[in-house]
Amino acid sequence: MDLKSEPCLLLKQMHSNANANEQVTSAHLNEAASDKVSEAVEYLRPLLGQIQPRVAIVCGSGWKSLSMALQSSSLIIPLASIPHVPLPRVTGHGQSLMVGTLGECPVILLLGRLHWYEGHDLEAVVFLIRVLCGLVDTLILTNAAGGLNPNLQP
Protein backbone atom coordinates (compact mmCIF):
# COMPACT_ATOMS: atom_id res chain seq x y z
CA MET A 1 0.00 0.00 0.00
CA ASP A 2 1.31 3.43 -0.92
CA LEU A 3 0.94 5.62 2.19
CA LYS A 4 1.27 8.78 0.12
CA SER A 5 -1.78 7.95 -2.00
CA GLU A 6 -3.78 5.88 0.49
CA PRO A 7 -3.10 7.15 4.03
CA CYS A 8 -6.76 7.19 4.98
CA LEU A 9 -7.14 3.54 3.98
CA LEU A 10 -4.20 2.65 6.20
CA LEU A 11 -5.68 4.64 9.08
CA LYS A 12 -9.06 2.93 8.58
CA GLN A 13 -7.39 -0.47 8.76
CA MET A 14 -5.52 0.50 11.90
CA HIS A 15 -8.71 1.80 13.48
CA SER A 16 -10.75 -1.27 12.56
CA ASN A 17 -8.11 -3.48 14.17
CA ALA A 18 -8.53 -1.64 17.49
CA ASN A 19 -10.97 -3.01 20.00
CA ALA A 20 -14.20 -1.19 19.15
CA ASN A 21 -15.44 -1.53 22.72
CA GLU A 22 -12.52 0.39 24.22
CA GLN A 23 -13.22 4.11 24.45
CA VAL A 24 -10.98 6.81 25.87
CA THR A 25 -12.93 8.72 28.49
CA SER A 26 -12.16 11.39 31.01
CA ALA A 27 -14.23 9.66 33.71
CA HIS A 28 -11.14 9.12 35.85
CA LEU A 29 -10.15 12.80 35.76
CA ASN A 30 -10.99 15.02 38.66
CA GLU A 31 -13.75 17.51 37.90
CA ALA A 32 -11.43 20.52 37.50
CA ALA A 33 -9.15 18.70 35.03
CA SER A 34 -12.14 17.43 33.09
CA ASP A 35 -13.55 20.97 32.87
CA LYS A 36 -10.22 22.23 31.49
CA VAL A 37 -10.15 19.51 28.83
CA SER A 38 -13.74 20.33 27.85
CA GLU A 39 -12.96 24.04 27.66
CA ALA A 40 -9.98 23.42 25.37
CA VAL A 41 -12.04 21.08 23.13
CA GLU A 42 -14.85 23.64 22.87
CA TYR A 43 -12.33 26.37 22.03
CA LEU A 44 -10.92 24.28 19.15
CA ARG A 45 -14.18 23.00 17.61
CA PRO A 46 -15.23 26.31 15.99
CA LEU A 47 -11.68 26.91 14.73
CA LEU A 48 -11.82 23.65 12.78
CA GLY A 49 -14.75 24.99 10.76
CA GLN A 50 -15.74 22.61 7.98
CA ILE A 51 -12.70 20.42 8.50
CA GLN A 52 -13.80 17.56 10.72
CA PRO A 53 -10.59 15.67 11.57
CA ARG A 54 -11.04 11.98 12.24
CA VAL A 55 -7.41 11.28 13.15
CA ALA A 56 -4.86 13.05 15.34
CA ILE A 57 -1.16 12.30 15.01
CA VAL A 58 1.28 13.28 17.75
CA CYS A 59 4.50 13.99 15.86
CA GLY A 60 7.44 12.83 17.93
CA SER A 61 11.03 13.80 17.20
CA GLY A 62 11.80 13.26 13.55
CA TRP A 63 8.13 13.28 12.50
CA LYS A 64 7.80 17.03 11.90
CA SER A 65 8.30 16.42 8.17
CA LEU A 66 4.88 14.76 8.10
CA SER A 67 3.47 18.28 8.19
CA MET A 68 4.94 18.81 4.69
CA ALA A 69 2.68 16.02 3.39
CA LEU A 70 -0.49 17.78 4.54
CA GLN A 71 -2.77 18.97 1.79
CA SER A 72 -5.19 21.77 2.53
CA SER A 73 -3.21 22.72 5.61
CA SER A 74 -5.22 25.86 5.97
CA LEU A 75 -5.05 26.01 9.73
CA ILE A 76 -2.17 26.34 12.17
CA ILE A 77 -3.17 26.82 15.80
CA PRO A 78 -0.45 27.94 18.25
CA LEU A 79 -0.57 25.87 21.43
CA ALA A 80 -0.28 29.09 23.45
CA SER A 81 -3.72 30.14 22.17
CA ILE A 82 -5.49 27.04 23.54
CA PRO A 83 -6.87 27.42 27.07
CA HIS A 84 -4.94 25.62 29.84
CA VAL A 85 -2.20 24.21 27.55
CA PRO A 86 1.30 24.31 29.06
CA LEU A 87 4.01 24.79 26.45
CA PRO A 88 6.80 22.33 25.62
CA ARG A 89 10.23 23.34 26.90
CA VAL A 90 12.42 21.12 24.71
CA THR A 91 14.43 23.08 22.15
CA GLY A 92 13.39 22.18 18.62
CA HIS A 93 9.93 20.93 19.51
CA GLY A 94 7.10 22.74 17.80
CA GLN A 95 4.29 24.48 19.59
CA SER A 96 1.30 24.13 17.29
CA LEU A 97 -1.55 22.06 15.95
CA MET A 98 -1.76 21.76 12.17
CA VAL A 99 -5.03 20.80 10.54
CA GLY A 100 -5.30 19.51 6.99
CA THR A 101 -5.67 16.30 5.00
CA LEU A 102 -3.44 13.34 4.29
CA GLY A 103 -4.85 11.94 1.08
CA GLU A 104 -8.55 12.42 1.69
CA CYS A 105 -8.37 11.90 5.44
CA PRO A 106 -8.76 15.03 7.58
CA VAL A 107 -6.15 15.06 10.35
CA ILE A 108 -4.75 17.12 13.20
CA LEU A 109 -0.99 17.04 13.73
CA LEU A 110 0.39 17.92 17.15
CA LEU A 111 3.84 19.45 16.69
CA GLY A 112 5.36 19.68 20.15
CA ARG A 113 4.43 17.76 23.22
CA LEU A 114 5.24 17.78 26.91
CA HIS A 115 7.52 15.38 28.71
CA TRP A 116 7.51 14.40 32.35
CA TYR A 117 11.29 14.89 32.47
CA GLU A 118 10.76 18.59 31.66
CA GLY A 119 9.26 18.99 35.11
CA HIS A 120 5.60 18.90 34.09
CA ASP A 121 3.22 16.88 36.23
CA LEU A 122 1.55 13.91 34.55
CA GLU A 123 -1.79 15.71 34.26
CA ALA A 124 -0.08 18.39 32.14
CA VAL A 125 1.81 15.79 30.08
CA VAL A 126 -1.39 14.04 28.99
CA PHE A 127 -3.58 17.15 28.74
CA LEU A 128 -3.29 17.62 24.96
CA ILE A 129 -3.80 13.89 24.41
CA ARG A 130 -7.11 14.11 26.26
CA VAL A 131 -8.06 17.20 24.25
CA LEU A 132 -7.26 15.44 20.96
CA CYS A 133 -9.29 12.41 22.03
CA GLY A 134 -12.24 14.78 22.48
CA LEU A 135 -11.92 15.86 18.84
CA VAL A 136 -11.12 12.70 16.86
CA ASP A 137 -11.88 8.98 16.70
CA THR A 138 -8.29 7.78 16.23
CA LEU A 139 -5.07 8.90 17.90
CA ILE A 140 -1.65 7.90 16.56
CA LEU A 141 1.41 8.39 18.78
CA THR A 142 4.87 8.50 17.21
CA ASN A 143 8.39 8.80 18.53
CA ALA A 144 12.00 8.56 17.50
CA ALA A 145 13.94 5.74 19.09
CA GLY A 146 17.55 4.91 18.72
CA GLY A 147 20.95 5.12 20.27
CA LEU A 148 24.05 7.25 20.22
CA ASN A 149 26.45 4.37 19.71
CA PRO A 150 27.54 4.43 16.02
CA ASN A 151 28.43 0.71 16.28
CA LEU A 152 24.80 -0.32 16.83
CA GLN A 153 23.30 -2.03 13.81
CA PRO A 154 19.61 -2.08 12.83
C-alpha positions, 0 to 999 in steps of 0.5 A, a space after each residue: 500500500 502506498 501511504 502517500 496515496 492511500 493514508 486514509 485507507 491505512 488509518 481505517 485499517 488501523 482503526 478497525 483493528 482496534 478493540 471497538 469496545 474500548 473508548 478513551 474517556 475522562 471519567 477518571 479525571 478530577 472535575 477541575 481537570 475534566 472541565 479544562 479539557 472540555 474548555 480546550 475542546 470547545 475552544 478548538 471546535 469552531 476553529 476547525 470549521 468545515 474540517 472535521 478531523 477523524 485522526 490526530 497524530 502526535 508527531 514525535 522527534 523526527 516526524 515534523 516532516 509529516 506536516 509537509 505532506 499535509 494537503 489543505 493545511 489551511 489552519 495552524 493553531 499555536 498551542 499558546 492560544 489554547 486554554 490551559 495548555 502548558 508549552 513544551 520546553 524542549 528546544 526544537 519541539 514545535 508548539 502548534 496544531 496543524 489541521 489539513 488532510 493526508 490523502 482524503 483523510 482530515 487530520 490534526 498534527 500535534 507538533 510539540 508535546 510535553 515530557 515528564 522529564 521537563 518537570 511537568 506533572 503527569 496531568 499536564 503531560 497528557 492534557 493535549 492527548 485528552 483534548 485530541 481524544 475529544 476531537 477525533 476517533 483515532 489517535 496515533 502516537 509517534 516517537 523517534 527511538 535509537 541510540 548514540 552508539 555508532 556501532 549499533 546495527 539495525 
